Amino acid sequence: MAAAPPPPGPGRVLSLHLAAGPGEPTFRVERARAVTGRGLAGDRNYWAGEGPRPRRRGTGRASGVCDVTLIEAESLEALAREHGIALTPAECRRNLVCRDIRLNPLVDHEFRIGAVILRGLKLSEPCARLEQLVRPGLIRGLLHRGGLRAEVVSGGTIRVGDRIRPLPHHARPRLPPVPADLS
């Protein structure tokens, strides 16, 4: 049996960005408070409602809910090199721009950024709205390398420069699913 490939990383956070509301420009911060089940305090995706965050926001492609978005700096560099589209970290509209970490393999896996633990939910594929806000060509140029959507499992402060380390599968115990009918 072949050995499993080593986990990606460790990487680091190059820059951290928040936006006050949907469609608002992002702004750079040096640190952000990650709140379990809510997201990054002060960001457009932060859940400030009562009770747990709903898992879906509506219908359509943008219906998935996440706490934090990440993208690889290497993807932005490839976009410029291969498609002639130079995006600043703020223009990509992701919360964290990372280096030296492959994000795609982190879907369905937990990872640590500083003291915070996140779980990768799904790829953050580019959408028509991003193209409208930034510039044409992004969908093709960032397809399958547009980043990662993640949820905050254990909160704390994320800082620029923090290391990103995948956690082994056995690092956190998983509870078995609850049967649908308990009659």
C-alpha positions as CSV (number, residue, x, y, z in Angstrom):
1,M,0.0,0.0,0.0
2,A,1.4,3.4,-1.0
3,A,2.0,5.9,1.8
4,A,-0.5,8.8,2.0
5,P,0.9,12.1,0.8
6,P,2.1,14.4,3.5
7,P,-0.4,17.0,4.7
8,P,-0.1,20.4,3.1
9,G,1.8,23.2,4.9
10,P,2.7,24.6,7.2
11,G,1.9,27.9,5.6
12,R,1.4,31.5,6.9
13,V,-1.1,34.3,6.8
14,L,0.2,37.1,4.5
15,S,-2.7,39.4,4.9
16,L,-6.1,39.6,6.5
17,H,-9.1,41.5,5.1
18,L,-12.6,42.3,6.3
19,A,-15.5,44.1,4.5
20,A,-18.2,46.0,6.4
21,G,-21.0,44.7,4.2
22,P,-21.8,42.7,1.1
23,G,-20.3,44.4,-2.0
24,E,-18.3,46.8,0.2
25,P,-14.6,47.1,-0.4
26,T,-12.4,45.1,1.8
27,F,-9.9,46.7,4.1
28,R,-6.7,45.2,5.6
29,V,-6.3,44.5,9.3
30,E,-3.4,43.1,11.3
31,R,-5.6,40.8,13.4
32,A,-9.2,39.6,13.6
33,R,-11.3,37.9,16.3
34,A,-12.6,34.5,15.1
35,V,-15.8,33.5,16.9
36,T,-16.9,29.9,16.9
37,G,-20.0,29.4,14.7
38,R,-20.1,33.2,13.8
39,G,-17.0,34.1,11.8
40,L,-14.7,37.1,11.9
41,A,-15.9,39.9,14.1
42,G,-16.5,43.0,11.9
43,D,-16.7,41.1,8.6
44,R,-19.7,41.0,6.2
45,N,-20.1,37.3,6.8
46,Y,-20.2,37.5,10.6
47,W,-23.4,36.0,12.0
48,A,-24.7,38.4,14.6
49,G,-28.2,36.8,14.8
50,E,-29.8,34.9,17.6
51,G,-29.0,31.3,18.0
52,P,-26.8,29.2,15.8
53,R,-26.1,30.4,12.3
54,P,-28.3,28.9,9.6
55,R,-26.5,26.5,7.3
56,R,-28.0,28.0,4.2
57,R,-28.7,31.6,3.3
58,G,-31.1,31.1,0.4
59,T,-31.1,29.5,-3.0
60,G,-28.5,29.4,-5.7
61,R,-24.7,29.2,-5.9
62,A,-24.0,31.7,-3.2
63,S,-26.3,30.0,-0.7
64,G,-23.6,28.3,1.2
65,V,-22.6,29.9,4.5
66,C,-19.1,30.1,5.8
67,D,-17.2,31.9,8.5
68,V,-13.9,32.6,6.8
69,T,-12.6,32.6,3.3
70,L,-8.9,31.9,2.3
71,I,-6.9,32.0,-0.9
72,E,-3.3,31.1,-1.8
73,A,-1.0,34.0,-2.7
74,E,0.4,31.5,-5.3
75,S,-3.0,31.5,-7.0
76,L,-3.1,35.2,-7.4
77,E,0.5,35.1,-8.8
78,A,-0.6,32.4,-11.3
79,L,-3.6,34.5,-12.3
80,A,-1.3,37.4,-13.2
81,R,1.3,35.3,-14.9
82,E,-1.2,33.1,-16.9
83,H,-4.1,35.5,-17.6
84,G,-2.6,38.9,-17.2
85,I,-4.9,39.8,-14.4
86,A,-3.2,41.4,-11.4
87,L,-5.3,41.3,-8.2
88,T,-4.3,42.9,-5.0
89,P,-5.0,40.8,-1.9
90,A,-7.9,43.2,-1.0
91,E,-9.5,42.8,-4.5
92,C,-9.7,39.0,-4.3
93,R,-12.3,39.5,-1.5
94,R,-11.1,36.6,0.6
95,N,-10.5,37.1,4.3
96,L,-7.0,35.5,4.4
97,V,-4.3,35.5,1.8
98,C,-1.9,32.6,2.6
99,R,1.4,31.4,1.4
100,D,3.1,28.0,1.4
101,I,-0.1,26.1,2.0
102,R,-2.3,24.1,-0.4
103,L,-5.9,24.9,0.5
104,N,-7.8,22.5,-1.8
105,P,-6.7,19.4,0.3
106,L,-8.1,21.0,3.4
107,V,-11.8,20.5,2.4
108,D,-13.4,18.4,5.1
109,H,-10.2,18.7,7.3
110,E,-9.4,20.8,10.4
111,F,-6.4,23.1,10.5
112,R,-4.9,25.6,13.0
113,I,-4.1,29.2,12.4
114,G,-2.3,30.5,15.4
115,A,-4.6,29.4,18.3
116,V,-7.7,29.2,16.1
117,I,-9.1,25.9,14.6
118,L,-10.9,26.0,11.3
119,R,-12.6,23.3,9.3
120,G,-12.5,23.5,5.5
121,L,-16.1,23.3,4.1
122,K,-15.7,23.6,0.4
123,L,-13.8,25.3,-2.4
124,S,-14.5,29.0,-2.8
125,E,-14.9,29.0,-6.6
126,P,-15.0,32.4,-8.2
127,C,-18.5,33.7,-9.2
128,A,-20.1,36.2,-11.5
129,R,-20.5,38.7,-8.6
130,L,-16.7,38.7,-8.0
131,E,-16.1,39.3,-11.7
132,Q,-18.6,42.2,-11.6
133,L,-16.9,43.7,-8.5
134,V,-13.4,43.3,-9.8
135,R,-12.8,42.5,-13.5
136,P,-13.7,40.1,-16.3
137,G,-11.7,36.9,-16.7
138,L,-11.6,36.0,-13.0
139,I,-13.9,33.0,-13.2
140,R,-11.7,31.3,-15.8
141,G,-8.4,32.3,-14.2
142,L,-9.3,31.2,-10.6
143,L,-11.4,28.1,-11.4
144,H,-10.5,25.4,-8.8
145,R,-7.9,27.7,-7.2
146,G,-10.2,30.5,-5.9
147,G,-9.7,29.5,-2.3
148,L,-11.4,27.8,0.6
149,R,-14.6,28.4,2.6
150,A,-14.1,27.4,6.3
151,E,-15.9,27.5,9.6
152,V,-14.5,28.4,13.0
153,V,-14.4,25.3,15.2
154,S,-12.5,26.9,18.1
155,G,-12.2,30.7,18.2
156,G,-9.5,33.2,19.1
157,T,-7.4,35.8,17.3
158,I,-5.9,35.4,13.9
159,R,-2.9,37.6,13.1
160,V,-0.9,38.4,10.0
161,G,2.1,36.2,10.1
162,D,0.3,33.3,12.0
163,R,1.3,29.8,10.9
164,I,-1.2,27.5,9.2
165,R,-0.9,23.9,10.2
166,P,-3.2,21.0,9.1
167,L,-4.4,18.9,12.0
168,P,-4.2,15.1,11.9
169,H,-7.5,13.4,11.4
170,H,-7.4,12.0,14.9
171,A,-6.6,15.3,16.6
172,R,-10.2,16.1,17.5
173,P,-12.7,13.3,18.3
174,R,-15.7,13.1,16.0
175,L,-19.2,12.2,17.4
176,P,-21.2,9.6,15.5
177,P,-24.2,10.9,13.6
178,V,-27.5,10.8,15.4
179,P,-30.0,8.4,13.8
180,A,-32.9,10.2,12.0
181,D,-35.6,8.3,13.9
182,L,-35.2,7.5,17.5
183,S,-38.6,5.9,17.9
